[in-house]
Amino acid sequence: MSYLELQRYLSINDEQLEMVLPEKEGNVTKSNIPYIQFGYKYYFPVKAIDKWLTETEAETFK
């Protein structure tokens, strides 16, 4: 999925999307959400996003 597809998939607004997107800090990219990077573009695999959502939800309710 692209950024826009991820936003639609998660049903979140622009500000919420910015909070979960990968952030570049020097030569390192940090992210809480799973992604694949090809060149300058980030992609978000559906299965990995679903797993991340399940794990994040489980942590929230602990």
CHARMM-style PDB file with segment names, atoms N, HN, CA, C and O in Angstrom:
ATOM      1  N   MET     1       0.836  -1.175   0.000  1.00  0.00      PROA
ATOM      2  CA  MET     1       0.000   0.000   0.000  1.00  0.00      PROA
ATOM      3  C   MET     1       0.885   1.244   0.000  1.00  0.00      PROA
ATOM      4  O   MET     1       1.991   1.241   0.542  1.00  0.00      PROA
ATOM      5  N   SER     2       0.388   2.274  -0.601  1.00  0.00      PROA
ATOM      6  HN  SER     2      -0.510   2.277  -1.041  1.00  0.00      PROA
ATOM      7  CA  SER     2       1.060   3.577  -0.582  1.00  0.00      PROA
ATOM      8  C   SER     2       0.595   4.353   0.654  1.00  0.00      PROA
ATOM      9  O   SER     2      -0.228   3.858   1.423  1.00  0.00      PROA
ATOM     10  N   TYR     3       1.122   5.569   0.843  1.00  0.00      PROA
ATOM     11  HN  TYR     3       1.791   5.971   0.218  1.00  0.00      PROA
ATOM     12  CA  TYR     3       0.683   6.422   1.954  1.00  0.00      PROA
ATOM     13  C   TYR     3      -0.834   6.611   1.940  1.00  0.00      PROA
ATOM     14  O   TYR     3      -1.506   6.412   2.953  1.00  0.00      PROA
ATOM     15  N   LEU     4      -1.360   6.995   0.783  1.00  0.00      PROA
ATOM     16  HN  LEU     4      -0.814   7.157  -0.040  1.00  0.00      PROA
ATOM     17  CA  LEU     4      -2.789   7.272   0.656  1.00  0.00      PROA
ATOM     18  C   LEU     4      -3.620   6.017   0.916  1.00  0.00      PROA
ATOM     19  O   LEU     4      -4.641   6.072   1.601  1.00  0.00      PROA
ATOM     20  N   GLU     5      -3.179   4.897   0.370  1.00  0.00      PROA
ATOM     21  HN  GLU     5      -2.349   4.852  -0.186  1.00  0.00      PROA
ATOM     22  CA  GLU     5      -3.894   3.640   0.600  1.00  0.00      PROA
ATOM     23  C   GLU     5      -3.862   3.259   2.079  1.00  0.00      PROA
ATOM     24  O   GLU     5      -4.856   2.772   2.617  1.00  0.00      PROA
ATOM     25  N   LEU     6      -2.721   3.481   2.737  1.00  0.00      PROA
ATOM     26  HN  LEU     6      -1.913   3.877   2.300  1.00  0.00      PROA
ATOM     27  CA  LEU     6      -2.604   3.209   4.166  1.00  0.00      PROA
ATOM     28  C   LEU     6      -3.568   4.096   4.949  1.00  0.00      PROA
ATOM     29  O   LEU     6      -4.243   3.631   5.868  1.00  0.00      PROA
ATOM     30  N   GLN     7      -3.628   5.357   4.586  1.00  0.00      PROA
ATOM     31  HN  GLN     7      -3.080   5.734   3.839  1.00  0.00      PROA
ATOM     32  CA  GLN     7      -4.524   6.293   5.264  1.00  0.00      PROA
ATOM     33  C   GLN     7      -5.975   5.835   5.135  1.00  0.00      PROA
ATOM     34  O   GLN     7      -6.723   5.848   6.113  1.00  0.00      PROA
ATOM     35  N   ARG     8      -6.362   5.439   3.955  1.00  0.00      PROA
ATOM     36  HN  ARG     8      -5.754   5.427   3.161  1.00  0.00      PROA
ATOM     37  CA  ARG     8      -7.730   4.944   3.740  1.00  0.00      PROA
ATOM     38  C   ARG     8      -7.963   3.646   4.500  1.00  0.00      PROA
ATOM     39  O   ARG     8      -9.012   3.465   5.119  1.00  0.00      PROA
ATOM     40  N   TYR     9      -6.998   2.752   4.455  1.00  0.00      PROA
ATOM     41  HN  TYR     9      -6.146   2.899   3.953  1.00  0.00      PROA
ATOM     42  CA  TYR     9      -7.111   1.444   5.113  1.00  0.00      PROA
ATOM     43  C   TYR     9      -7.307   1.600   6.618  1.00  0.00      PROA
ATOM     44  O   TYR     9      -8.094   0.876   7.228  1.00  0.00      PROA
ATOM     45  N   LEU    10      -6.584   2.553   7.211  1.00  0.00      PROA
ATOM     46  HN  LEU    10      -5.945   3.141   6.715  1.00  0.00      PROA
ATOM     47  CA  LEU    10      -6.670   2.775   8.657  1.00  0.00      PROA
ATOM     48  C   LEU    10      -7.782   3.758   9.039  1.00  0.00      PROA
ATOM     49  O   LEU    10      -8.074   3.944  10.221  1.00  0.00      PROA
ATOM     50  N   SER    11      -8.393   4.381   8.039  1.00  0.00      PROA
ATOM     51  HN  SER    11      -8.156   4.230   7.079  1.00  0.00      PROA
ATOM     52  CA  SER    11      -9.451   5.383   8.264  1.00  0.00      PROA
ATOM     53  C   SER    11      -8.970   6.489   9.199  1.00  0.00      PROA
ATOM     54  O   SER    11      -9.597   6.785  10.216  1.00  0.00      PROA
ATOM     55  N   ILE    12      -7.841   7.090   8.828  1.00  0.00      PROA
ATOM     56  HN  ILE    12      -7.332   6.849   8.002  1.00  0.00      PROA
ATOM     57  CA  ILE    12      -7.257   8.151   9.647  1.00  0.00      PROA
ATOM     58  C   ILE    12      -7.083   9.420   8.814  1.00  0.00      PROA
ATOM     59  O   ILE    12      -7.062   9.372   7.584  1.00  0.00      PROA
ATOM     60  N   ASN    13      -6.958  10.556   9.507  1.00  0.00      PROA
ATOM     61  HN  ASN    13      -6.974  10.595  10.506  1.00  0.00      PROA
ATOM     62  CA  ASN    13      -6.778  11.824   8.795  1.00  0.00      PROA
ATOM     63  C   ASN    13      -5.287  12.082   8.542  1.00  0.00      PROA
ATOM     64  O   ASN    13      -4.435  11.288   8.940  1.00  0.00      PROA
ATOM     65  N   ASP    14      -4.988  13.193   7.879  1.00  0.00      PROA
ATOM     66  HN  ASP    14      -5.680  13.838   7.555  1.00  0.00      PROA
ATOM     67  CA  ASP    14      -3.602  13.526   7.515  1.00  0.00      PROA
ATOM     68  C   ASP    14      -2.690  13.627   8.743  1.00  0.00      PROA
ATOM     69  O   ASP    14      -1.567  13.123   8.737  1.00  0.00      PROA
ATOM     70  N   GLU    15      -3.187  14.284   9.789  1.00  0.00      PROA
ATOM     71  HN  GLU    15      -4.099  14.694   9.794  1.00  0.00      PROA
ATOM     72  CA  GLU    15      -2.385  14.469  11.000  1.00  0.00      PROA
ATOM     73  C   GLU    15      -2.067  13.121  11.662  1.00  0.00      PROA
ATOM     74  O   GLU    15      -0.943  12.899  12.113  1.00  0.00      PROA
ATOM     75  N   GLN    16      -3.044  12.240  11.718  1.00  0.00      PROA
ATOM     76  HN  GLN    16      -3.957  12.420  11.353  1.00  0.00      PROA
ATOM     77  CA  GLN    16      -2.830  10.915  12.303  1.00  0.00      PROA
ATOM     78  C   GLN    16      -1.860  10.097  11.459  1.00  0.00      PROA
ATOM     79  O   GLN    16      -1.042   9.348  11.992  1.00  0.00      PROA
ATOM     80  N   LEU    17      -1.955  10.244  10.145  1.00  0.00      PROA
ATOM     81  HN  LEU    17      -2.620  10.853   9.712  1.00  0.00      PROA
ATOM     82  CA  LEU    17      -1.041   9.538   9.251  1.00  0.00      PROA
ATOM     83  C   LEU    17       0.397   9.964   9.512  1.00  0.00      PROA
ATOM     84  O   LEU    17       1.291   9.121   9.579  1.00  0.00      PROA
ATOM     85  N   GLU    18       0.626  11.254   9.658  1.00  0.00      PROA
ATOM     86  HN  GLU    18      -0.101  11.939   9.604  1.00  0.00      PROA
ATOM     87  CA  GLU    18       1.974  11.765   9.932  1.00  0.00      PROA
ATOM     88  C   GLU    18       2.565  11.155  11.200  1.00  0.00      PROA
ATOM     89  O   GLU    18       3.778  10.966  11.295  1.00  0.00      PROA
ATOM     90  N   MET    19       1.707  10.848  12.173  1.00  0.00      PROA
ATOM     91  HN  MET    19       0.722  11.002  12.095  1.00  0.00      PROA
ATOM     92  CA  MET    19       2.172  10.295  13.445  1.00  0.00      PROA
ATOM     93  C   MET    19       2.702   8.871  13.309  1.00  0.00      PROA
ATOM     94  O   MET    19       3.546   8.454  14.102  1.00  0.00      PROA
ATOM     95  N   VAL    20       2.223   8.115  12.315  1.00  0.00      PROA
ATOM     96  HN  VAL    20       1.537   8.453  11.671  1.00  0.00      PROA
ATOM     97  CA  VAL    20       2.642   6.717  12.178  1.00  0.00      PROA
ATOM     98  C   VAL    20       3.664   6.482  11.070  1.00  0.00      PROA
ATOM     99  O   VAL    20       4.264   5.409  11.002  1.00  0.00      PROA
ATOM    100  N   LEU    21       3.868   7.462  10.212  1.00  0.00      PROA
ATOM    101  HN  LEU    21       3.381   8.333  10.267  1.00  0.00      PROA
ATOM    102  CA  LEU    21       4.792   7.270   9.092  1.00  0.00      PROA
ATOM    103  C   LEU    21       6.243   7.183   9.562  1.00  0.00      PROA
ATOM    104  O   LEU    21       6.601   7.741  10.599  1.00  0.00      PROA
ATOM    105  N   PRO    22       7.075   6.477   8.790  1.00  0.00      PROA
ATOM    106  CA  PRO    22       8.506   6.401   9.116  1.00  0.00      PROA
ATOM    107  C   PRO    22       9.139   7.792   9.127  1.00  0.00      PROA
ATOM    108  O   PRO    22       8.786   8.650   8.318  1.00  0.00      PROA
ATOM    109  N   GLU    23      10.081   8.006  10.056  1.00  0.00      PROA
ATOM    110  HN  GLU    23      10.368   7.309  10.713  1.00  0.00      PROA
ATOM    111  CA  GLU    23      10.801   9.278  10.153  1.00  0.00      PROA
ATOM    112  C   GLU    23      12.283   9.042   9.958  1.00  0.00      PROA
ATOM    113  O   GLU    23      12.862   8.133  10.554  1.00  0.00      PROA
ATOM    114  N   LYS    24      12.889   9.855   9.129  1.00  0.00      PROA
ATOM    115  HN  LYS    24      12.419  10.593   8.645  1.00  0.00      PROA
ATOM    116  CA  LYS    24      14.325   9.754   8.871  1.00  0.00      PROA
ATOM    117  C   LYS    24      15.077  10.606   9.881  1.00  0.00      PROA
ATOM    118  O   LYS    24      14.806  11.797  10.031  1.00  0.00      PROA
ATOM    119  N   GLU    25      16.027   9.980  10.571  1.00  0.00      PROA
ATOM    120  HN  GLU    25      16.247   9.013  10.449  1.00  0.00      PROA
ATOM    121  CA  GLU    25      16.892  10.678  11.527  1.00  0.00      PROA
ATOM    122  C   GLU    25      18.329  10.380  11.134  1.00  0.00      PROA
ATOM    123  O   GLU    25      18.881   9.336  11.484  1.00  0.00      PROA
ATOM    124  N   GLY    26      18.927  11.312  10.402  1.00  0.00      PROA
ATOM    125  HN  GLY    26      18.479  12.159  10.118  1.00  0.00      PROA
ATOM    126  CA  GLY    26      20.271  11.081   9.879  1.00  0.00      PROA
ATOM    127  C   GLY    26      20.230   9.989   8.826  1.00  0.00      PROA
ATOM    128  O   GLY    26      19.487  10.091   7.850  1.00  0.00      PROA
ATOM    129  N   ASN    27      21.027   8.944   9.018  1.00  0.00      PROA
ATOM    130  HN  ASN    27      21.631   8.861   9.811  1.00  0.00      PROA
ATOM    131  CA  ASN    27      21.059   7.823   8.078  1.00  0.00      PROA
ATOM    132  C   ASN    27      20.120   6.697   8.479  1.00  0.00      PROA
ATOM    133  O   ASN    27      20.086   5.651   7.829  1.00  0.00      PROA
ATOM    134  N   VAL    28      19.356   6.907   9.549  1.00  0.00      PROA
ATOM    135  HN  VAL    28      19.383   7.756  10.077  1.00  0.00      PROA
ATOM    136  CA  VAL    28      18.479   5.864  10.081  1.00  0.00      PROA
ATOM    137  C   VAL    28      17.021   6.284   9.916  1.00  0.00      PROA
ATOM    138  O   VAL    28      16.665   7.435  10.169  1.00  0.00      PROA
ATOM    139  N   THR    29      16.184   5.342   9.491  1.00  0.00      PROA
ATOM    140  HN  THR    29      16.473   4.407   9.286  1.00  0.00      PROA
ATOM    141  CA  THR    29      14.750   5.587   9.412  1.00  0.00      PROA
ATOM    142  C   THR    29      14.081   4.823  10.540  1.00  0.00      PROA
ATOM    143  O   THR    29      14.242   3.609  10.665  1.00  0.00      PROA
ATOM    144  N   LYS    30      13.327   5.549  11.364  1.00  0.00      PROA
ATOM    145  HN  LYS    30      13.197   6.535  11.263  1.00  0.00      PROA
ATOM    146  CA  LYS    30      12.634   4.939  12.497  1.00  0.00      PROA
ATOM    147  C   LYS    30      11.146   4.870  12.201  1.00  0.00      PROA
ATOM    148  O   LYS    30      10.569   5.782  11.609  1.00  0.00      PROA
ATOM    149  N   SER    31      10.533   3.763  12.629  1.00  0.00      PROA
ATOM    150  HN  SER    31      11.001   3.022  13.110  1.00  0.00      PROA
ATOM    151  CA  SER    31       9.105   3.602  12.407  1.00  0.00      PROA
ATOM    152  C   SER    31       8.534   2.585  13.375  1.00  0.00      PROA
ATOM    153  O   SER    31       9.171   1.576  13.678  1.00  0.00      PROA
ATOM    154  N   ASN    32       7.334   2.853  13.858  1.00  0.00      PROA
ATOM    155  HN  ASN    32       6.817   3.673  13.612  1.00  0.00      PROA
ATOM    156  CA  ASN    32       6.604   1.871  14.653  1.00  0.00      PROA
ATOM    157  C   ASN    32       5.756   0.978  13.762  1.00  0.00      PROA
ATOM    158  O   ASN    32       5.331  -0.101  14.173  1.00  0.00      PROA
ATOM    159  N   ILE    33       5.518   1.428  12.559  1.00  0.00      PROA
ATOM    160  HN  ILE    33       5.863   2.305  12.225  1.00  0.00      PROA
ATOM    161  CA  ILE    33       4.665   0.701  11.628  1.00  0.00      PROA
ATOM    162  C   ILE    33       5.549  -0.003  10.594  1.00  0.00      PROA
ATOM    163  O   ILE    33       6.534   0.574  10.136  1.00  0.00      PROA
ATOM    164  N   PRO    34       5.210  -1.241  10.222  1.00  0.00      PROA
ATOM    165  CA  PRO    34       6.050  -1.955   9.256  1.00  0.00      PROA
ATOM    166  C   PRO    34       5.979  -1.332   7.856  1.00  0.00      PROA
ATOM    167  O   PRO    34       4.922  -0.892   7.405  1.00  0.00      PROA
ATOM    168  N   TYR    35       7.125  -1.310   7.192  1.00  0.00      PROA
ATOM    169  HN  TYR    35       7.984  -1.668   7.559  1.00  0.00      PROA
ATOM    170  CA  TYR    35       7.185  -0.737   5.848  1.00  0.00      PROA
ATOM    171  C   TYR    35       8.310  -1.388   5.048  1.00  0.00      PROA
ATOM    172  O   TYR    35       9.196  -2.047   5.591  1.00  0.00      PROA
ATOM    173  N   ILE    36       8.236  -1.176   3.743  1.00  0.00      PROA
ATOM    174  HN  ILE    36       7.516  -0.641   3.302  1.00  0.00      PROA
ATOM    175  CA  ILE    36       9.302  -1.569   2.817  1.00  0.00      PROA
ATOM    176  C   ILE    36       9.668  -0.301   2.058  1.00  0.00      PROA
ATOM    177  O   ILE    36       8.787   0.448   1.636  1.00  0.00      PROA
ATOM    178  N   GLN    37      10.953  -0.059   1.884  1.00  0.00      PROA
ATOM    179  HN  GLN    37      11.669  -0.668   2.227  1.00  0.00      PROA
ATOM    180  CA  GLN    37      11.392   1.133   1.167  1.00  0.00      PROA
ATOM    181  C   GLN    37      12.057   0.733  -0.139  1.00  0.00      PROA
ATOM    182  O   GLN    37      12.971  -0.091  -0.163  1.00  0.00      PROA
ATOM    183  N   PHE    38      11.578   1.336  -1.232  1.00  0.00      PROA
ATOM    184  HN  PHE    38      10.836   2.006  -1.212  1.00  0.00      PROA
ATOM    185  CA  PHE    38      12.188   1.183  -2.547  1.00  0.00      PROA
ATOM    186  C   PHE    38      12.616   2.570  -2.990  1.00  0.00      PROA
ATOM    187  O   PHE    38      11.781   3.402  -3.342  1.00  0.00      PROA
ATOM    188  N   GLY    39      13.911   2.817  -2.972  1.00  0.00      PROA
ATOM    189  HN  GLY    39      14.590   2.140  -2.686  1.00  0.00      PROA
ATOM    190  CA  GLY    39      14.393   4.152  -3.310  1.00  0.00      PROA
ATOM    191  C   GLY    39      13.898   5.146  -2.282  1.00  0.00      PROA
ATOM    192  O   GLY    39      14.183   5.019  -1.091  1.00  0.00      PROA
ATOM    193  N   TYR    40      13.150   6.144  -2.750  1.00  0.00      PROA
ATOM    194  HN  TYR    40      12.919   6.247  -3.718  1.00  0.00      PROA
ATOM    195  CA  TYR    40      12.612   7.163  -1.845  1.00  0.00      PROA
ATOM    196  C   TYR    40      11.160   6.894  -1.455  1.00  0.00      PROA
ATOM    197  O   TYR    40      10.558   7.679  -0.723  1.00  0.00      PROA
ATOM    198  N   LYS    41      10.598   5.790  -1.940  1.00  0.00      PROA
ATOM    199  HN  LYS    41      11.087   5.152  -2.534  1.00  0.00      PROA
ATOM    200  CA  LYS    41       9.186   5.503  -1.680  1.00  0.00      PROA
ATOM    201  C   LYS    41       9.031   4.437  -0.606  1.00  0.00      PROA
ATOM    202  O   LYS    41       9.809   3.486  -0.531  1.00  0.00      PROA
ATOM    203  N   TYR    42       8.007   4.617   0.223  1.00  0.00      PROA
ATOM    204  HN  TYR    42       7.375   5.390   0.162  1.00  0.00      PROA
ATOM    205  CA  TYR    42       7.679   3.656   1.266  1.00  0.00      PROA
ATOM    206  C   TYR    42       6.399   2.927   0.878  1.00  0.00      PROA
ATOM    207  O   TYR    42       5.463   3.523   0.345  1.00  0.00      PROA
ATOM    208  N   TYR    43       6.377   1.635   1.153  1.00  0.00      PROA
ATOM    209  HN  TYR    43       7.137   1.150   1.586  1.00  0.00      PROA
ATOM    210  CA  TYR    43       5.196   0.815   0.923  1.00  0.00      PROA
ATOM    211  C   TYR    43       4.884   0.052   2.198  1.00  0.00      PROA
ATOM    212  O   TYR    43       5.780  -0.284   2.973  1.00  0.00      PROA
ATOM    213  N   PHE    44       3.598  -0.216   2.405  1.00  0.00      PROA
ATOM    214  HN  PHE    44       2.870   0.057   1.776  1.00  0.00      PROA
ATOM    215  CA  PHE    44       3.138  -0.835   3.635  1.00  0.00      PROA
ATOM    216  C   PHE    44       2.381  -2.118   3.295  1.00  0.00      PROA
ATOM    217  O   PHE    44       1.243  -2.057   2.830  1.00  0.00      PROA
ATOM    218  N   PRO    45       3.009  -3.295   3.524  1.00  0.00      PROA
ATOM    219  CA  PRO    45       2.373  -4.570   3.191  1.00  0.00      PROA
ATOM    220  C   PRO    45       1.131  -4.808   4.063  1.00  0.00      PROA
ATOM    221  O   PRO    45       1.185  -4.655   5.283  1.00  0.00      PROA
ATOM    222  N   VAL    46       0.031  -5.177   3.437  1.00  0.00      PROA
ATOM    223  HN  VAL    46      -0.014  -5.301   2.446  1.00  0.00      PROA
ATOM    224  CA  VAL    46      -1.242  -5.352   4.139  1.00  0.00      PROA
ATOM    225  C   VAL    46      -1.129  -6.365   5.276  1.00  0.00      PROA
ATOM    226  O   VAL    46      -1.583  -6.088   6.386  1.00  0.00      PROA
ATOM    227  N   LYS    47      -0.541  -7.518   5.029  1.00  0.00      PROA
ATOM    228  HN  LYS    47      -0.172  -7.743   4.127  1.00  0.00      PROA
ATOM    229  CA  LYS    47      -0.430  -8.541   6.077  1.00  0.00      PROA
ATOM    230  C   LYS    47       0.386  -8.032   7.260  1.00  0.00      PROA
ATOM    231  O   LYS    47       0.038  -8.300   8.410  1.00  0.00      PROA
ATOM    232  N   ALA    48       1.457  -7.308   6.995  1.00  0.00      PROA
ATOM    233  HN  ALA    48       1.739  -7.090   6.061  1.00  0.00      PROA
ATOM    234  CA  ALA    48       2.293  -6.766   8.071  1.00  0.00      PROA
ATOM    235  C   ALA    48       1.536  -5.686   8.847  1.00  0.00      PROA
ATOM    236  O   ALA    48       1.671  -5.590  10.067  1.00  0.00      PROA
ATOM    237  N   ILE    49       0.748  -4.884   8.152  1.00  0.00      PROA
ATOM    238  HN  ILE    49       0.638  -4.962   7.161  1.00  0.00      PROA
ATOM    239  CA  ILE    49      -0.054  -3.851   8.818  1.00  0.00      PROA
ATOM    240  C   ILE    49      -1.111  -4.507   9.698  1.00  0.00      PROA
ATOM    241  O   ILE    49      -1.327  -4.078  10.832  1.00  0.00      PROA
ATOM    242  N   ASP    50      -1.769  -5.541   9.188  1.00  0.00      PROA
ATOM    243  HN  ASP    50      -1.594  -5.890   8.267  1.00  0.00      PROA
ATOM    244  CA  ASP    50      -2.778  -6.253   9.977  1.00  0.00      PROA
ATOM    245  C   ASP    50      -2.167  -6.853  11.239  1.00  0.00      PROA
ATOM    246  O   ASP    50      -2.760  -6.777  12.315  1.00  0.00      PROA
ATOM    247  N   LYS    51      -0.992  -7.445  11.109  1.00  0.00      PROA
ATOM    248  HN  LYS    51      -0.511  -7.506  10.235  1.00  0.00      PROA
ATOM    249  CA  LYS    51      -0.306  -8.025  12.270  1.00  0.00      PROA
ATOM    250  C   LYS    51       0.059  -6.925  13.264  1.00  0.00      PROA
ATOM    251  O   LYS    51      -0.138  -7.087  14.468  1.00  0.00      PROA
ATOM    252  N   TRP    52       0.584  -5.821  12.773  1.00  0.00      PROA
ATOM    253  HN  TRP    52       0.744  -5.690  11.795  1.00  0.00      PROA
ATOM    254  CA  TRP    52       0.953  -4.692  13.621  1.00  0.00      PROA
ATOM    255  C   TRP    52      -0.267  -4.160  14.367  1.00  0.00      PROA
ATOM    256  O   TRP    52      -0.181  -3.854  15.556  1.00  0.00      PROA
ATOM    257  N   LEU    53      -1.402  -4.048  13.677  1.00  0.00      PROA
ATOM    258  HN  LEU    53      -1.472  -4.296  12.711  1.00  0.00      PROA
ATOM    259  CA  LEU    53      -2.627  -3.572  14.318  1.00  0.00      PROA
ATOM    260  C   LEU    53      -3.061  -4.509  15.440  1.00  0.00      PROA
ATOM    261  O   LEU    53      -3.436  -4.059  16.522  1.00  0.00      PROA
ATOM    262  N   THR    54      -3.008  -5.806  15.177  1.00  0.00      PROA
ATOM    263  HN  THR    54      -2.703  -6.171  14.298  1.00  0.00      PROA
ATOM    264  CA  THR    54      -3.391  -6.800  16.182  1.00  0.00      PROA
ATOM    265  C   THR    54      -2.480  -6.722  17.398  1.00  0.00      PROA
ATOM    266  O   THR    54      -2.957  -6.740  18.533  1.00  0.00      PROA
ATOM    267  N   GLU    55      -1.177  -6.636  17.171  1.00  0.00      PROA
ATOM    268  HN  GLU    55      -0.789  -6.621  16.249  1.00  0.00      PROA
ATOM    269  CA  GLU    55      -0.214  -6.562  18.276  1.00  0.00      PROA
ATOM    270  C   GLU    55      -0.348  -5.253  19.049  1.00  0.00      PROA
ATOM    271  O   GLU    55      -0.262  -5.243  20.277  1.00  0.00      PROA
ATOM    272  N   THR    56      -0.558  -4.158  18.338  1.00  0.00      PROA
ATOM    273  HN  THR    56      -0.628  -4.166  17.340  1.00  0.00      PROA
ATOM    274  CA  THR    56      -0.703  -2.852  18.978  1.00  0.00      PROA
ATOM    275  C   THR    56      -1.979  -2.809  19.805  1.00  0.00      PROA
ATOM    276  O   THR    56      -1.993  -2.274  20.913  1.00  0.00      PROA
ATOM    277  N   GLU    57      -3.039  -3.372  19.264  1.00  0.00      PROA
ATOM    278  HN  GLU    57      -3.028  -3.807  18.364  1.00  0.00      PROA
ATOM    279  CA  GLU    57      -4.312  -3.418  19.982  1.00  0.00      PROA
ATOM    280  C   GLU    57      -4.175  -4.251  21.255  1.00  0.00      PROA
ATOM    281  O   GLU    57      -4.693  -3.871  22.305  1.00  0.00      PROA
ATOM    282  N   ALA    58      -3.483  -5.380  21.164  1.00  0.00      PROA
ATOM    283  HN  ALA    58      -3.062  -5.688  20.311  1.00  0.00      PROA
ATOM    284  CA  ALA    58      -3.276  -6.243  22.329  1.00  0.00      PROA
ATOM    285  C   ALA    58      -2.485  -5.513  23.407  1.00  0.00      PROA
ATOM    286  O   ALA    58      -2.799  -5.645  24.590  1.00  0.00      PROA
ATOM    287  N   GLU    59      -1.470  -4.748  23.027  1.00  0.00      PROA
ATOM    288  HN  GLU    59      -1.216  -4.640  22.066  1.00  0.00      PROA
ATOM    289  CA  GLU    59      -0.665  -3.985  23.989  1.00  0.00      PROA
ATOM    290  C   GLU    59      -1.494  -2.886  24.648  1.00  0.00      PROA
ATOM    291  O   GLU    59      -1.316  -2.593  25.831  1.00  0.00      PROA
ATOM    292  N   THR    60      -2.391  -2.284  23.890  1.00  0.00      PROA
ATOM    293  HN  THR    60      -2.536  -2.521  22.929  1.00  0.00      PROA
ATOM    294  CA  THR    60      -3.217  -1.199  24.403  1.00  0.00      PROA
ATOM    295  C   THR    60      -4.144  -1.680  25.513  1.00  0.00      PROA
ATOM    296  O   THR    60      -4.406  -0.955  26.473  1.00  0.00      PROA
ATOM    297  N   PHE    61      -4.637  -2.906  25.374  1.00  0.00      PROA
ATOM    298  HN  PHE    61      -4.424  -3.495  24.594  1.00  0.00      PROA
ATOM    299  CA  PHE    61      -5.604  -3.422  26.337  1.00  0.00      PROA
ATOM    300  C   PHE    61      -4.978  -4.192  27.484  1.00  0.00      PROA
ATOM    301  O   PHE    61      -5.705  -4.764  28.296  1.00  0.00      PROA
ATOM    302  N   LYS    62      -3.654  -4.230  27.581  1.00  0.00      PROA
ATOM    303  HN  LYS    62      -3.063  -3.766  26.921  1.00  0.00      PROA
ATOM    304  CA  LYS    62      -2.992  -4.935  28.686  1.00  0.00      PROA
ATOM    305  C   LYS    62      -3.100  -4.137  29.955  1.00  0.00      PROA
ATOM    306  OT1 LYS    62      -2.603  -4.564  30.997  1.00  0.00      PROA
TER     307      LYS     62
END
